[in-house]
């Protein structure tokens, strides 16, 4: 796959509001739209093609992970890497300068700005919702912020989510040290509330609370993204099954 073809796939994913582009050796490239995997090209990727793409995009740590799994997932959700986030602004002149820089960078694609107080630094996590065609919404938990670019392992569970479910979900995270010195009960309560929202509002096709910043006491959502879409009535029995 050439650089031009990769640019074409990324442009298509953006056009269809895709959230991730999946490149796997021996499998046609695909991107995720509204929680569903959409095949983007008929031709399967060779090991040579995906290796060339990966080595042009990844840092050394990410390359090692790629060499173990031979698959590459390019996230299109995180704004900071694309120049869409400015942190630590201290005065109005700096705010104006950062906004002008964003306008020059994004051009007509920039629809507006969101200004909010800086959150105190802490452990950045992710809590989200993704839709499943058979079982309904899943609650997803993992590392948040820029850590998602390095450690993309996430864990999930079906709704409804109980207090026990939320704590078990946190304990199942492949990076257990990430939750050291944070208010686990507050994070688990957030997971449970997100599960309740997904249960009551099936129109929430996707949701990302990223980052959810956790502290020794409490946690706060610094950024949120919610995608809504009409849904048909689902079989409620399937949504309560456990696998």
Residue pairs with C-beta under 8 A, 6 or more apart in sequence:
1 29
1 45
1 49
1 50
1 52
1 53
3 56
5 41
6 53
9 21
9 29
9 31
9 40
9 41
10 21
10 74
10 76
12 18
12 31
12 40
13 20
13 21
13 31
13 40
13 76
14 76
16 31
16 33
16 38
17 33
17 34
17 227
18 31
18 32
18 33
18 38
18 76
19 31
19 32
19 33
19 75
19 76
19 77
19 206
20 31
20 32
20 73
20 74
20 75
20 76
20 77
21 29
21 30
21 31
21 40
21 73
21 74
21 76
22 29
22 30
22 31
22 32
22 37
22 71
22 72
22 73
23 29
23 45
23 50
23 53
23 54
23 71
23 72
23 73
23 74
24 45
24 50
24 70
24 71
24 72
25 45
25 46
25 47
25 50
25 70
25 71
26 44
26 45
26 46
26 47
27 44
27 45
28 39
28 40
28 41
28 42
28 43
28 44
28 45
29 39
29 40
29 41
29 45
30 37
30 38
30 39
30 40
31 37
31 38
31 40
32 38
34 131
34 205
34 206
34 227
34 229
35 130
35 131
35 132
35 205
35 206
36 131
36 133
47 70
50 70
50 71
50 72
53 72
54 63
54 66
54 72
55 63
57 72
57 74
58 66
58 72
61 150
62 149
62 150
66 72
73 152
75 148
75 149
75 152
77 208
77 210
77 225
78 145
78 146
78 148
78 149
78 210
79 85
79 223
80 145
80 146
81 146
81 149
83 101
83 102
83 105
83 106
84 102
84 106
86 98
86 101
86 102
87 118
88 118
89 95
89 98
95 115
99 113
102 110
102 113
103 110
116 222
119 213
119 220
119 222
120 213
120 215
121 213
122 182
122 213
122 214
122 215
122 219
123 178
123 179
123 181
123 182
123 213
123 214
123 215
124 143
124 144
124 145
124 146
124 147
124 210
124 211
124 212
124 213
124 214
125 141
125 142
125 143
125 144
125 178
125 187
125 211
125 212
125 213
125 214
125 219
126 140
126 141
126 142
126 143
126 144
126 148
126 154
126 208
126 209
126 210
126 211
126 212
127 139
127 140
127 141
127 187
127 190
127 191
127 194
127 209
127 210
127 212
128 139
128 140
128 141
128 194
128 206
128 207
128 208
128 209
128 210
129 137
129 138
129 139
129 140
129 194
129 197
129 198
129 204
129 206
129 207
130 137
130 138
130 140
130 156
130 206
131 137
131 138
131 205
131 206
132 138
134 238
135 158
135 238
135 239
135 241
136 158
136 159
136 198
136 202
136 234
136 238
136 239
137 158
137 159
137 198
137 199
137 202
137 204
137 239
138 156
138 157
138 158
138 159
139 156
139 157
139 158
139 159
139 161
139 169
139 191
139 194
139 195
139 198
140 154
140 155
140 156
141 154
141 155
141 156
141 169
141 170
141 173
141 191
142 148
142 151
142 152
142 153
142 154
142 155
142 173
143 151
143 153
143 173
143 175
143 178
144 209
144 210
144 211
144 212
145 210
145 211
148 210
151 174
151 175
153 173
153 174
153 175
155 169
155 172
155 173
155 174
156 169
157 165
157 168
157 169
157 195
158 239
158 240
158 241
158 242
158 243
159 195
159 196
159 198
159 199
159 239
160 195
160 196
160 199
160 240
161 169
161 191
161 192
161 194
161 195
161 196
161 199
162 192
163 188
163 189
163 192
165 192
165 195
166 188
166 189
166 191
166 192
166 195
167 184
167 188
169 188
169 191
170 179
170 184
170 187
170 188
170 191
173 179
179 187
179 214
181 216
182 214
182 215
182 216
182 219
183 214
183 215
183 216
183 217
183 218
183 219
186 214
186 217
186 218
186 219
187 212
187 214
187 219
190 209
190 212
190 219
190 221
194 207
194 209
197 204
197 207
198 204
198 207
199 239
202 231
202 234
203 228
203 229
203 230
203 231
204 226
204 227
204 228
205 227
205 228
205 229
205 231
206 225
206 226
206 227
207 224
207 225
207 226
207 227
208 224
208 225
209 221
209 223
209 224
210 223
210 224
210 225
211 221
211 222
211 223
212 219
212 220
212 221
212 222
213 219
213 220
213 221
213 222
